[in-house]
Amino acid sequence: MATASETTLVTTRNESGTKWWTRFLDPSEGTLAALLLLPTALLLTLIIVYPVCRLIWTSFQNLSLTSGLPASFAGLENYSLMLDDPVFWETTWNTVLITLITVPGALLVGLALALMANLPFNVKWPVRLSLLIPWALPLSFAGLIFAWFFHSEYGVVNDVLRRIGFEGVIWFNSANWAFAAICLTIIWKTSSFMALIILAGLQTIPRSLYEAADVDGAGRLRQFFEITLPLLKPAIVVALIFRTITALQTFDIPFTMTRGGPGTSTATLAMYIHQNTVDFLDLGYGSALAVVMFVLSMGVTAVYLRMIRARG
Amino acid sequence: MSSVSFRKLEKSYGSLRIVKGIDLEIADREFVVLVGPSGCGKSTTLRMLAGLESISDGEIRIGERVVNKLPPRERDIAMVFQDYALYPHKTVYENMAFSLKVRGISSAEIKPRIAQAAEMLGITPLLDRKPSQLSGGQRQRVAMGRAIVRRPQVFLFDEPLSNLDAKLRGQVRTEIKRLHQAIGTTIIYVTHDQVEAMTLADRIVILKGGEIEQVGTPDEVYNSPASVFVGGFIGSPAMNFAKGTIRGGQVTFDGGAGIPLHDHSAGKVGGLEGRDVVVGIRPEHFVPAGEGHALSGQVQVVEPLGSDTLIHFALGQSTLTARVAPEMRPSPGEALSIGVDPSRVHLFDAATERAIAR
């Protein structure tokens, strides 16, 4: 309880606290919170909010640097153009297909790799290093390496196929084979990232749970489905969010392996955005395409987050 | 329900021997506690019995079956782990039902079994909760429930109370004893806490450095410790030890004071005139001056406990502790005259530290 002299002191401070600088030196909790958040809020506005708003605004404009005309408001024209653009639909479908194939593919391969890496090896670092290397390689570098692997004459893949009695495949002449080669490369490149996240999840599962399951009579397979998989769900969902968003933005690997060919059969939405903005300098249409990709990514993230919340 | 036997049981990790040839017979329905300090091999022994650790040498039998090579699920045992090892994503009911489902038991049979076990442990209202929604004591009871529904031949407990606070530990200890009385299954229980060992066990196995130091009932290990280690480990506060020499029918302390040998002890140490010994006296075996043989010392510290008083006093080179009546409150520095009953004095060989006589 405050004494009389303390009460007097507080009253005096409140009376003299009307000056702005005393309020700054002794701010209320709300003011202090706002002051502490201000630098972060400013930074986020500068590097995220402003570019996104600018992108959305540009998507409503006619802005082509090759036309020589000043930017003009176009309303929804860029978006209506998109609906009649077969390349937009093809590249969007390719992007969705790459996501639908490579995300589950990388998840399965990553899960298998993580389970292997979690085995009680005496020396762990070579296993961990072999997981890190594909993850650390630049995407375009992986694309170039695998373009050589799938080379019809000199590639290691055709060499192996011929050695085991099959005919070699001219990978990049066929839309389907080229698409398959790209998907395989993306799975190779991204499964190590999945494996690292799942491995971190695996290492949080206490060993005693498996011992209890041993005593309870559960075999290895049952332990995997009854203990490992349910307890890995949070790690898997996080890995899926990251991987799906980056899969929707696929660019480097198909760009370095096929340049979107044959035709536009392996081109992705990100490549089409790049083509419109960088090659054709059509910033209005390119921005509209980018907004569509942004909405797609946000939609997927919202679905995953809802899944996490539903699971409690 | 079944007996358990260890024959020349060994466990080594490379050149490091953890368990060194343990021989032990545990009778059907017996409650045996393996007790000892950290690193004595008690948990390793239990885990070898469970099948969670391989055996380096020797033999383990459950009933008439040698189980050395059998996986845990074929040993018909149930285990309560130190961290309870409850499946965090399953409800209490699902945790308890898991082992039964795995063994192909029908839901119609599982339900009444779980209901009965839950009733016995007072966890019926918790059956729909997840482990994260339970307190430490409730988790402990669920872990026991999961073991009970199995109806195994042997229950194994690996330091099950070490994660509970002191008050709860006392409550759950009583529940475990009540449980053993109700179901009568063989229990092998590992702890480093001598109070748990004394209160729960039919027989206590005291381990030190991977070897059995003594096996006996709580009374036997308390009243007739086989070594200085056992004497010091069992009992709280710990037994007092002082160096002495046997001379002319009495044991003389380094400081000059002596205690006459009890008739029974004198018979045993008759041929040991001049031998160095370690004298062991439990704090609670000091008596008021005038009763028993009197010793004189100097009070160092007094600890009033309410129910009684602990007096730490110097006797020659040694510092001893006496547990006396609560009204006895000498001051530090004061001269102390206190009695000791020669029949409660333990003698250990100074070289081997094994018991000579009491």
Interface residues (C-beta under 8 A of the other chain):
Chain A: P206 S208 L209 E211 A212 A213 D214 V215 D216 G217 A218 G219 R222 E226 I227 P230 L231
Chain B: A50 G51 L52 P71 P72 R73 I77 A78 M79 F81 Q82 D83 A85 L86 Y87 P88 H89 F98 S99 V102 R103 R146 R150
